[in-house]
Amino acid sequence: MIGKRLCRAASIALSIAAGVCPSWAGEVPVISRQISDFRIGSSQMQFGSLEFLGGLEMVSSRALFGSLSSIRFRQDQKQFVMVLDTGQWLTGSIERDVKGRLSGLSNVEITPMKNSAGRSFEGKGHMDAEGLAFDGDRILVSFEQDHRVDVYPDPGFAQSGAIATLPILIPRKLLRDNRGIETITVAPASSPLKGGVVIVSERGLDRDGNRLAAILSGPLKGQFAVARDGSFDVTDGAFLPNGDLLLLERRFNMAEGIGMRLRRINGADIRPGAVVDGELLLEGNFNSQIDNMEGIDTFQAADGTTHIVLVSDDNHSILQRNLMLEFRLSDNVKQAASD
């Protein structure tokens, strides 16, 4: 098992370096194991304003599956689009059991992303996709190392090269090679940002040590910052229907180990020149069913409740996992949860 995964990872790396598309791109079989508890060994389901609804641990015999960087759901709340930091699109649908819990993925396909010249697999340094956002009839993708936001047509993104590139407003010299624009998301049209595109850097810092961020469009276009707390970095974000911004944060170092946090930023605070901070909704560490948490999306279910879905990036490592976790947000509960 270990040898096979190492060979697959090596094959991906060699293919990308050589500029060719591996022959197994296309439909992908995925085997999923349900996760019933967020806290390992505990039946606790309520964590402050969040209720854990279940999750999945996912594996595939296809080497390209993994490195999940960002996820966005279609309006049917079943079909989704992801980007992989190896420069791939991943599309598919979630499946649920009779109790409504996540039970697996279906119709999964992986397709190489194309740059503005229509070329694929120019190397991770050029196609390191980290963030994804739906914006009307286009899909926006943020890349790090070669820091940029590219625009793809929707529908047709999987077959098309990038059709435009957006100015990011943040000086590229302030963005670290592998700590660039991890987050791109679009505010609700009814919010003060009026559908503006928002980006947040992972570890691009201003002179005060805050994370660099920007509103790329709309009436409040301009730069702002997100307060940095400890050793956590922002890995993705998604807006709630009321205009508040959820930020997913990750920690991974030898001294403190693995960790994740979910924070809620008041949408009214996001404006040019501001330094925003927010309410801690959830924190997890090695006692929780987490890994290298990189992607988040939200949607409003048929019963009117807000669901939050998180995904992890296994870095094609035998020591990490591909996870999908689902929570339900209850605004009438304000207590944060932590280990």
Rosetta blueprint (number, residue, H / E / L):
1 M L
2 I H
3 G H
4 K H
5 R H
6 L H
7 C H
8 R H
9 A H
10 A H
11 S H
12 I H
13 A H
14 L H
15 S H
16 I H
17 A H
18 A H
19 G L
20 V L
21 C L
22 P L
23 S L
24 W L
25 A L
26 G E
27 E E
28 V L
29 P L
30 V L
31 I E
32 S E
33 R E
34 Q E
35 I E
36 S L
37 D L
38 F L
39 R E
40 I L
41 G L
42 S L
43 S L
44 Q L
45 M L
46 Q E
47 F E
48 G L
49 S L
50 L E
51 E E
52 F E
53 L E
54 G E
55 G E
56 L E
57 E E
58 M E
59 V E
60 S L
61 S L
62 R L
63 A L
64 L L
65 F L
66 G L
67 S L
68 L E
69 S E
70 S E
71 I E
72 R E
73 F E
74 R L
75 Q L
76 D L
77 Q L
78 K L
79 Q E
80 F E
81 V E
82 M E
83 V E
84 L E
85 D L
86 T L
87 G L
88 Q E
89 W E
90 L E
91 T E
92 G E
93 S E
94 I E
95 E E
96 R E
97 D L
98 V L
99 K L
100 G L
101 R L
102 L E
103 S E
104 G E
105 L E
106 S E
107 N E
108 V E
109 E E
110 I E
111 T E
112 P E
113 M L
114 K E
115 N L
116 S L
117 A L
118 G L
119 R L
120 S L
121 F L
122 E L
123 G L
124 K L
125 G L
126 H L
127 M L
128 D E
129 A E
130 E E
131 G E
132 L E
133 A E
134 F E
135 D E
136 G L
137 D L
138 R E
139 I E
140 L E
141 V E
142 S E
143 F E
144 E E
145 Q L
146 D L
147 H L
148 R E
149 V E
150 D E
151 V E
152 Y E
153 P E
154 D L
155 P L
156 G L
157 F L
158 A L
159 Q L
160 S L
161 G E
162 A L
163 I L
164 A E
165 T E
166 L E
167 P L
168 I L
169 L L
170 I L
171 P L
172 R H
173 K H
174 L H
175 L L
176 R E
177 D L
178 N L
179 R E
180 G L
181 I E
182 E E
183 T E
184 I E
185 T E
186 V E
187 A L
188 P L
189 A L
190 S L
191 S L
192 P L
193 L L
194 K L
195 G L
196 G L
197 V E
198 V E
199 I E
200 V E
201 S E
202 E E
203 R E
204 G E
205 L E
206 D L
207 R L
208 D L
209 G L
210 N L
211 R E
212 L E
213 A E
214 A E
215 I E
216 L L
217 S L
218 G L
219 P L
220 L L
221 K L
222 G E
223 Q E
224 F E
225 A E
226 V E
227 A L
228 R L
229 D L
230 G L
231 S L
232 F L
233 D E
234 V E
235 T E
236 D E
237 G E
238 A E
239 F E
240 L L
241 P L
242 N L
243 G L
244 D L
245 L E
246 L E
247 L E
248 L E
249 E E
250 R E
251 R E
252 F E
253 N E
254 M L
255 A L
256 E L
257 G E
258 I E
259 G E
260 M E
261 R E
262 L E
263 R E
264 R E
265 I E
266 N L
267 G H
268 A H
269 D H
270 I L
271 R L
272 P L
273 G L
274 A L
275 V E
276 V E
277 D L
278 G E
279 E E
280 L E
281 L E
282 L E
283 E E
284 G E
285 N L
286 F L
287 N L
288 S E
289 Q L
290 I L
291 D L
292 N L
293 M E
294 E E
295 G E
296 I E
297 D E
298 T E
299 F E
300 Q E
301 A L
302 A L
303 D L
304 G L
305 T L
306 T E
307 H E
308 I E
309 V E
310 L E
311 V E
312 S E
313 D L
314 D L
315 N L
316 H L
317 S L
318 I L
319 L L
320 Q L
321 R L
322 N E
323 L E
324 M E
325 L E
326 E E
327 F E
328 R E
329 L E
330 S L
331 D L
332 N L
333 V L
334 K L
335 Q L
336 A L
337 A E
338 S L
339 D L
